[in-house]
Structures are given as structure tokens and as C-alpha cells.
């Protein structure tokens, strides 16, 4: 399982021209689920997102977490995070989990974020979404939790 975190001043997601999720200061988190991923990986990533110190303190150093600054989260599922473009010109998505297994794990991840006491908005799983954001910094962090052996 992997997430791409972007520190934002605002972010929104639209489906068919209708806003389905919008946040102010916080994180836009793009969420990719791989075949065989587990709730343990989702737990790890949710805790990592909530505790990641990427927000500025009074001295302008990235020293504060999302919870410490009262930030919000917009979590958007994105199977293309598992696109493999090493060969050819068309990425392969064979590592991405199929929707029937990816969606419950994505929903579990979102619930774990909410249990952390932050406001979480989402996109619509499987929909064609238009995501807009103002990346603050810019700060973009890739976090991955490989399968446990």
C-alpha cells in the first residue's frame, strides 16, 4: 500500500462537475492499494500520515503534525499509483488491487484517519475525478508500506 501526501492550503475533488470533497489547510492524500495489501499496512500508513511532521512551527521549520495544526485531510483513491512504466509506453496496472478488494481497504484507511480525530473528506471510489489543490511549499511526500514477510 502506498500514499502520496501533499501539504495543501486547500484541495477539492469533483465528480461530474459536483464537488464531493473539499478541505482547507491540511493534506491531500492519494491512496494506492496493491494486490495482497492488508489492514496492518493501512494502520501503519494512517498513523504515519497523522503523525508526519510536515507543517511549519513558529520558526518556520517543518516540525508539526497535521493533528497539531488542526489540519484536514482529503483522501482520494488512485490505482495509478501502482502503474509500472518501466517497459514500453503504456503503464501496466497489474499490481493494483481489483476494486472489490481495494475499496474496502481504502474505506478502512479513511476510517482509521477519522479515528485519529481529524476531519476527513473523500473522493468517490472508482469515479472519474477532477482533483484540484494548492500545494503548500510545495511539500510532497511518498510513503509506502510493503507487505510483511
Phi and psi restraints in degrees (value plus and minus 20) as a CYANA .aco file:
   2 UNK   PHI    -162.0  -122.0
   2 UNK   PSI     132.4   172.4
   3 UNK   PHI    -153.1  -113.1
   3 UNK   PSI     127.9   167.9
   4 UNK   PHI    -135.6   -95.6
   4 UNK   PSI      95.6   135.6
   5 UNK   PHI    -123.5   -83.5
   5 UNK   PSI     109.6   149.6
   6 UNK   PHI    -142.1  -102.1
   6 UNK   PSI     105.6   145.6
   7 UNK   PHI     -95.4   -55.4
   7 UNK   PSI     106.7   146.7
   8 UNK   PHI    -149.4  -109.4
   8 UNK   PSI     135.3   175.3
   9 UNK   PHI    -111.0   -71.0
   9 UNK   PSI     -43.2    -3.2
  10 UNK   PHI    -185.1  -145.1
  10 UNK   PSI     135.0   175.0
  11 UNK   PHI    -177.8  -137.8
  11 UNK   PSI     132.4   172.4
  12 UNK   PHI    -169.8  -129.8
  12 UNK   PSI     137.5   177.5
  13 UNK   PHI    -154.1  -114.1
  13 UNK   PSI     113.3   153.3
  14 UNK   PHI    -139.3   -99.3
  14 UNK   PSI     123.9   163.9
  15 UNK   PHI    -147.3  -107.3
  15 UNK   PSI     103.0   143.0
  16 UNK   PHI      32.8    72.8
  16 UNK   PSI      19.9    59.9
  17 UNK   PHI      59.8    99.8
  17 UNK   PSI     -19.6    20.4
  18 UNK   PHI    -128.9   -88.9
  18 UNK   PSI     110.6   150.6
  19 UNK   PHI     -91.9   -51.9
  19 UNK   PSI     102.1   142.1
  20 UNK   PHI    -128.6   -88.6
  20 UNK   PSI     -29.6    10.4
  21 UNK   PHI    -183.0  -143.0
  21 UNK   PSI     116.7   156.7
  22 UNK   PHI    -170.7  -130.7
  22 UNK   PSI     117.5   157.5
  23 UNK   PHI    -154.1  -114.1
  23 UNK   PSI     144.1   184.1
  24 UNK   PHI    -116.8   -76.8
  24 UNK   PSI    -155.1  -115.1
  25 UNK   PHI     -78.0   -38.0
  25 UNK   PSI     112.2   152.2
  26 UNK   PHI     140.3   180.3
  26 UNK   PSI    -156.1  -116.1
  27 UNK   PHI    -149.8  -109.8
  27 UNK   PSI     114.5   154.5
  28 UNK   PHI    -115.0   -75.0
  28 UNK   PSI     102.0   142.0
  29 UNK   PHI    -137.8   -97.8
  29 UNK   PSI      94.3   134.3
  30 UNK   PHI    -108.8   -68.8
  30 UNK   PSI     109.9   149.9
  31 UNK   PHI    -138.6   -98.6
  31 UNK   PSI     101.5   141.5
  32 UNK   PHI    -134.1   -94.1
  32 UNK   PSI     113.9   153.9
  33 UNK   PHI    -134.9   -94.9
  33 UNK   PSI     110.8   150.8
  34 UNK   PHI    -121.3   -81.3
  34 UNK   PSI     134.4   174.4
  35 UNK   PHI     -75.2   -35.2
  35 UNK   PSI     112.4   152.4
  36 UNK   PHI      68.2   108.2
  36 UNK   PSI     -21.8    18.2
  37 UNK   PHI     -85.2   -45.2
  37 UNK   PSI     136.3   176.3
  38 UNK   PHI    -149.3  -109.3
  38 UNK   PSI     149.6   189.6
  39 UNK   PHI     -84.7   -44.7
  39 UNK   PSI     -47.6    -7.6
  40 UNK   PHI     -82.8   -42.8
  40 UNK   PSI     -57.9   -17.9
  41 UNK   PHI     -88.3   -48.3
  41 UNK   PSI     -60.4   -20.4
  42 UNK   PHI     -83.2   -43.2
  42 UNK   PSI     -60.8   -20.8
  43 UNK   PHI     -79.1   -39.1
  43 UNK   PSI     -68.5   -28.5
  44 UNK   PHI     -78.6   -38.6
  44 UNK   PSI     -67.9   -27.9
  45 UNK   PHI     -88.4   -48.4
  45 UNK   PSI     -58.0   -18.0
  46 UNK   PHI     -82.5   -42.5
  46 UNK   PSI     -66.5   -26.5
  47 UNK   PHI     -82.1   -42.1
  47 UNK   PSI     -59.8   -19.8
  48 UNK   PHI     -83.5   -43.5
  48 UNK   PSI     -65.5   -25.5
  49 UNK   PHI     -81.6   -41.6
  49 UNK   PSI     -64.3   -24.3
  50 UNK   PHI     -87.6   -47.6
  50 UNK   PSI     -50.5   -10.5
  51 UNK   PHI    -120.7   -80.7
  51 UNK   PSI     -26.9    13.1
  52 UNK   PHI     -83.1   -43.1
  52 UNK   PSI     104.8   144.8
  53 UNK   PHI    -111.2   -71.2
  53 UNK   PSI      65.4   105.4
  54 UNK   PHI    -143.8  -103.8
  54 UNK   PSI      -8.8    31.2
  55 UNK   PHI    -128.6   -88.6
  55 UNK   PSI     125.8   165.8
  56 UNK   PHI     -91.9   -51.9
  56 UNK   PSI     120.2   160.2
  57 UNK   PHI    -109.4   -69.4
  57 UNK   PSI    -190.4  -150.4
  58 UNK   PHI     -82.7   -42.7
  58 UNK   PSI     -43.5    -3.5
  59 UNK   PHI    -114.3   -74.3
  59 UNK   PSI     -16.0    24.0
  60 UNK   PHI      61.9   101.9
  60 UNK   PSI      -5.8    34.2
  61 UNK   PHI    -117.3   -77.3
  61 UNK   PSI     121.9   161.9
  62 UNK   PHI     -91.4   -51.4
  62 UNK   PSI      76.2   116.2
  63 UNK   PHI    -158.3  -118.3
  63 UNK   PSI     -20.0    20.0
  64 UNK   PHI    -139.4   -99.4
  64 UNK   PSI     128.5   168.5
  65 UNK   PHI    -110.5   -70.5
  65 UNK   PSI     150.1   190.1
  66 UNK   PHI     -77.1   -37.1
  66 UNK   PSI     -63.5   -23.5
  67 UNK   PHI     -86.8   -46.8
  67 UNK   PSI     -53.7   -13.7
  68 UNK   PHI     -90.7   -50.7
  68 UNK   PSI     -46.2    -6.2
  69 UNK   PHI    -120.6   -80.6
  69 UNK   PSI     -18.6    21.4
  70 UNK   PHI      48.8    88.8
  70 UNK   PSI      12.9    52.9
  71 UNK   PHI     -99.2   -59.2
  71 UNK   PSI     150.4   190.4
  72 UNK   PHI    -137.2   -97.2
  72 UNK   PSI     147.9   187.9
  73 UNK   PHI    -148.0  -108.0
  73 UNK   PSI     117.3   157.3
  74 UNK   PHI    -134.8   -94.8
  74 UNK   PSI      91.3   131.3
  75 UNK   PHI    -124.5   -84.5
  75 UNK   PSI     104.2   144.2
  76 UNK   PHI    -146.8  -106.8
  76 UNK   PSI     105.3   145.3
  77 UNK   PHI     -90.0   -50.0
  77 UNK   PSI     121.2   161.2
  78 UNK   PHI    -172.1  -132.1
  78 UNK   PSI      75.5   115.5
  79 UNK   PHI     -84.7   -44.7
  79 UNK   PSI     -43.2    -3.2
  80 UNK   PHI     -87.9   -47.9
  80 UNK   PSI     -29.0    11.0
  81 UNK   PHI     -84.2   -44.2
  81 UNK   PSI     -37.9     2.1
  82 UNK   PHI    -123.9   -83.9
  82 UNK   PSI       2.3    42.3
  83 UNK   PHI     -92.1   -52.1
  83 UNK   PSI     111.2   151.2
  84 UNK   PHI    -130.0   -90.0
  84 UNK   PSI      90.4   130.4
  85 UNK   PHI    -130.3   -90.3
  85 UNK   PSI       2.4    42.4
  86 UNK   PHI     -88.0   -48.0
  86 UNK   PSI     -49.1    -9.1
  87 UNK   PHI    -140.3  -100.3
  87 UNK   PSI     121.2   161.2
  88 UNK   PHI      48.0    88.0
  88 UNK   PSI    -183.4  -143.4
  89 UNK   PHI    -135.4   -95.4
  89 UNK   PSI     -27.8    12.2
  90 UNK   PHI    -131.6   -91.6
  90 UNK   PSI      98.9   138.9
  91 UNK   PHI     -81.0   -41.0
  91 UNK   PSI     127.4   167.4
  92 UNK   PHI    -119.5   -79.5
  92 UNK   PSI     117.9   157.9
  93 UNK   PHI    -134.6   -94.6
  93 UNK   PSI       6.0    46.0
  94 UNK   PHI     -85.3   -45.3
  94 UNK   PSI     -44.7    -4.7
  95 UNK   PHI     -98.4   -58.4
  95 UNK   PSI     -41.7    -1.7
  96 UNK   PHI     -86.2   -46.2
  96 UNK   PSI     119.8   159.8
  97 UNK   PHI     -89.6   -49.6
  97 UNK   PSI     125.6   165.6
  98 UNK   PHI     -86.4   -46.4
  98 UNK   PSI     133.8   173.8
  99 UNK   PHI     -71.7   -31.7
  99 UNK   PSI     -58.1   -18.1
 100 UNK   PHI     -87.1   -47.1
 100 UNK   PSI     -40.5    -0.5
 101 UNK   PHI    -124.7   -84.7
 101 UNK   PSI     -49.0    -9.0
 102 UNK   PHI     -92.1   -52.1
 102 UNK   PSI     -61.2   -21.2
 103 UNK   PHI     -81.4   -41.4
 103 UNK   PSI     -67.1   -27.1
 104 UNK   PHI     -81.7   -41.7
 104 UNK   PSI     -55.5   -15.5
 105 UNK   PHI     -92.5   -52.5
 105 UNK   PSI     -57.8   -17.8
 106 UNK   PHI     -80.8   -40.8
 106 UNK   PSI     -67.0   -27.0
 107 UNK   PHI     -81.9   -41.9
 107 UNK   PSI     -58.9   -18.9
 108 UNK   PHI     -81.7   -41.7
 108 UNK   PSI     -65.4   -25.4
 109 UNK   PHI     -78.1   -38.1
 109 UNK   PSI     -65.6   -25.6
 110 UNK   PHI     -81.0   -41.0
 110 UNK   PSI     -63.1   -23.1
 111 UNK   PHI     -84.0   -44.0
 111 UNK   PSI     -59.2   -19.2
 112 UNK   PHI     -82.8   -42.8
 112 UNK   PSI     -58.3   -18.3
 113 UNK   PHI     -82.8   -42.8
 113 UNK   PSI     -64.3   -24.3
 114 UNK   PHI     -83.3   -43.3
 114 UNK   PSI     -56.8   -16.8
 115 UNK   PHI     -83.9   -43.9
 115 UNK   PSI     -39.9     0.1
 116 UNK   PHI     -97.0   -57.0
 116 UNK   PSI     -20.7    19.3
 117 UNK   PHI      68.4   108.4
 117 UNK   PSI      -3.2    36.8
 118 UNK   PHI    -130.8   -90.8
 118 UNK   PSI     136.5   176.5
 119 UNK   PHI     -98.4   -58.4
 119 UNK   PSI     106.1   146.1
 120 UNK   PHI    -143.7  -103.7
 120 UNK   PSI     106.3   146.3
 121 UNK   PHI    -127.3   -87.3
 121 UNK   PSI     140.6   180.6
 122 UNK   PHI    -157.6  -117.6
 122 UNK   PSI     145.4   185.4
 123 UNK   PHI    -104.7   -64.7
 123 UNK   PSI    -179.1  -139.1
 124 UNK   PHI    -138.3   -98.3
 124 UNK   PSI      95.1   135.1
 125 UNK   PHI     -74.2   -34.2
 125 UNK   PSI     110.9   150.9
 126 UNK   PHI      60.1   100.1
 126 UNK   PSI     -25.9    14.1
 127 UNK   PHI    -104.1   -64.1
 127 UNK   PSI     140.3   180.3
 128 UNK   PHI    -102.0   -62.0
 128 UNK   PSI      89.7   129.7
 129 UNK   PHI    -132.5   -92.5
 129 UNK   PSI     128.2   168.2
 130 UNK   PHI    -130.4   -90.4
 130 UNK   PSI      93.5   133.5
 131 UNK   PHI    -125.8   -85.8
 131 UNK   PSI     110.0   150.0
 132 UNK   PHI    -143.4  -103.4
 132 UNK   PSI     128.3   168.3
 133 UNK   PHI    -176.9  -136.9
 133 UNK   PSI     138.0   178.0
 134 UNK   PHI    -135.3   -95.3
 134 UNK   PSI      84.8   124.8
 135 UNK   PHI     -94.2   -54.2
 135 UNK   PSI     104.2   144.2
 136 UNK   PHI    -112.2   -72.2
 136 UNK   PSI      89.7   129.7
 137 UNK   PHI     113.8   153.8
 137 UNK   PSI     -91.4   -51.4
 138 UNK   PHI     -96.4   -56.4
 138 UNK   PSI     124.2   164.2
 139 UNK   PHI    -144.4  -104.4
 139 UNK   PSI      99.7   139.7
 140 UNK   PHI    -156.2  -116.2
 140 UNK   PSI     105.0   145.0
 141 UNK   PHI    -145.9  -105.9
 141 UNK   PSI     112.9   152.9
 142 UNK   PHI    -121.1   -81.1
 142 UNK   PSI     107.0   147.0
 143 UNK   PHI    -150.6  -110.6
 143 UNK   PSI     114.4   154.4
 144 UNK   PHI    -156.4  -116.4
 144 UNK   PSI     125.6   165.6
 145 UNK   PHI    -147.0  -107.0
 145 UNK   PSI      85.8   125.8
 146 UNK   PHI     -89.3   -49.3
 146 UNK   PSI     144.5   184.5
 147 UNK   PHI     -82.1   -42.1
 147 UNK   PSI     123.6   163.6
 148 UNK   PHI     -98.2   -58.2
 148 UNK   PSI     119.6   159.6
